[in-house]
Amino acid sequence: MDGTMDASMKEERLEIDGIPVLIRGEAAEKAFLMIHGQGGLVPWKAVPELESVMRWAHCRWKSVALRAVSIGVWLGMLACAGVSEERLRCERIIRTAAGEELSWQYYEYARQHSARVWRQPCEILHAEHDALTAPVAVEEIAAASGGLLTVMEAGEHWSHTPEQTAFMHRWEERALARLEVSA
């Protein structure tokens, strides 16, 4: 894979229990369910939705892996914005200079549902120059969940260059192959 999106790729749009879904690619036995943690993802609503979509996906494909992007970045944004736990608790909602919303409710949910409770094998890709998520935080999540951590040298939080995107695609292929072996 060269990291580019194929404009001729087959697309199917549908809804699963009222959740908009986009399926890209030809018929296959394997699939990635892809979600992005930023942009309004509310975990206490998203988790039941993901469970519903995963049940549906397991009926359609032989192998389904979850590819979640920027899930831990919210806590990194908290640190980057210089917002303390105490300030967030008092103000309840704080809008950062970058326009992101930080909320006490989200913070509490994240603390109560940490990576330590993950029961599935996982692979974590972290960019060496990720300005939003500290390496120590990613290392702690990997250790707590038993996940395998890969660091993309010279990578950034937003994988946007052809080299970064190609690296990510190669990592996805290797990660999926390892997860299938461990299943």
C-alpha positions in Angstrom: 0.0 0.0 0.0 1.3 3.4 -0.8 -0.8 5.3 1.7 -3.2 6.9 -0.8 -7.0 6.5 -0.9 -8.3 4.8 -4.0 -11.1 7.1 -5.3 -12.5 4.1 -7.3 -12.9 2.0 -4.1 -16.4 0.6 -3.6 -18.4 2.3 -0.9 -21.6 1.2 0.8 -23.4 3.5 3.2 -26.0 2.2 5.7 -27.3 2.5 9.2 -27.0 -0.1 12.0 -29.4 0.6 14.8 -29.5 4.3 13.7 -25.7 4.5 13.5 -24.3 5.8 10.2 -21.8 3.3 8.7 -19.5 3.6 5.7 -18.1 0.3 4.3 -15.1 0.8 1.9 -13.6 -1.9 -0.3 -14.5 -5.2 -2.0 -16.0 -8.2 -0.3 -13.5 -9.8 2.1 -13.3 -12.2 5.0 -11.6 -9.6 7.2 -12.6 -6.0 8.2 -11.4 -3.1 10.3 -14.0 -1.2 12.3 -12.5 2.2 12.4 -13.4 5.0 14.9 -11.9 8.3 15.7 -11.8 9.6 19.3 -11.9 13.2 18.6 -14.7 15.4 17.3 -17.5 14.8 19.7 -17.0 11.1 20.5 -18.8 10.6 23.9 -17.6 7.3 25.3 -20.7 6.5 27.4 -22.8 6.7 24.2 -20.1 5.3 21.9 -19.5 2.1 23.8 -23.0 0.7 23.4 -23.0 1.8 19.7 -19.7 0.1 19.1 -20.9 -3.1 20.7 -24.0 -3.0 18.4 -21.9 -2.4 15.3 -19.4 -5.1 16.3 -22.2 -7.7 16.8 -23.4 -6.8 13.3 -19.8 -6.9 11.8 -19.1 -10.3 13.3 -22.1 -11.7 11.4 -20.8 -10.2 8.1 -17.1 -10.9 8.3 -15.0 -13.9 9.5 -12.5 -11.6 11.2 -13.1 -8.1 12.6 -10.5 -5.8 14.3 -11.2 -2.5 15.9 -9.0 0.4 14.7 -9.4 3.3 17.1 -7.6 6.6 16.5 -6.9 9.4 19.0 -8.7 7.6 21.8 -6.2 8.7 24.4 -5.6 12.2 23.0 -8.2 13.8 25.1 -6.2 13.4 28.3 -3.2 14.7 26.4 -5.2 17.8 25.3 -5.9 18.4 29.0 -2.2 18.5 29.8 -1.3 20.6 26.7 -4.0 23.1 27.5 -2.5 23.5 31.0 -5.8 22.5 32.7 -5.5 20.9 36.1 -7.9 18.3 37.4 -9.1 20.7 40.1 -9.8 23.5 37.6 -11.8 21.1 35.4 -13.7 19.8 38.4 -14.7 23.3 39.3 -15.5 24.7 35.9 -17.0 21.4 34.5 -16.4 22.4 30.8 -13.4 24.3 29.4 -12.9 25.2 25.8 -9.2 25.1 24.8 -7.5 27.7 22.6 -7.6 25.1 19.8 -11.4 25.0 20.1 -11.7 21.6 21.8 -14.1 21.1 24.7 -12.8 19.4 27.8 -15.4 18.2 30.3 -15.3 16.9 33.8 -17.9 14.2 32.9 -15.5 12.9 30.2 -12.5 13.0 32.5 -14.3 11.0 35.2 -15.5 8.4 32.6 -11.9 8.1 31.3 -10.6 7.5 34.8 -13.2 4.9 35.6 -12.7 3.0 32.3 -9.0 2.8 32.0 -7.0 0.6 29.8 -6.4 -1.8 32.7 -9.8 -3.4 32.1 -9.2 -4.2 28.4 -9.6 -8.0 27.9 -8.6 -8.2 24.2 -5.2 -8.3 22.7 -4.3 -4.9 21.3 -1.7 -3.1 19.2 -0.8 0.5 19.8 0.8 2.8 17.3 2.3 6.0 18.7 4.1 8.8 16.7 7.5 9.8 18.0 6.6 13.5 17.8 3.0 13.3 18.9 2.5 16.7 20.6 -0.9 15.6 22.1 -0.1 12.3 23.8 2.9 11.9 26.0 5.1 8.8 25.4 4.9 7.9 29.1 1.1 7.8 28.9 1.1 5.6 25.9 3.7 3.3 27.5 1.5 3.0 30.6 -1.6 2.1 28.5 0.4 -0.5 26.6 1.8 -2.0 29.8 -1.6 -2.0 31.6 -3.4 -3.6 28.7 -0.7 -6.0 27.7 -0.6 -4.3 24.3 2.3 -4.2 21.9 3.6 -0.7 21.3 5.1 0.4 18.0 6.6 3.9 17.7 6.6 5.6 14.3 10.0 7.4 14.1 9.6 11.0 13.0 5.8 10.6 13.0 3.3 13.2 14.3 -0.1 12.9 15.9 -1.8 13.6 12.5 -0.4 11.0 10.0 -0.6 13.1 6.9 2.5 12.6 4.7 2.7 9.7 2.2 5.5 8.2 4.3 3.5 8.4 7.6 0.4 7.0 6.0 2.3 4.2 4.3 4.0 3.3 7.7 0.5 3.2 9.3 -0.9 0.9 6.6 2.1 -1.5 7.0 1.6 -1.4 10.7 -2.1 -2.2 10.3 -1.3 -5.2 8.2 1.3 -6.6 10.7 -0.9 -5.8 13.7 -3.9 -7.6 12.1 -1.8 -10.6 11.3 -0.5 -10.8 14.9 -3.9 -10.4 16.3 -5.3 -13.2 14.1 -2.5 -15.5 15.3 -3.3 -14.8 19.0 -7.0 -15.2 18.6 
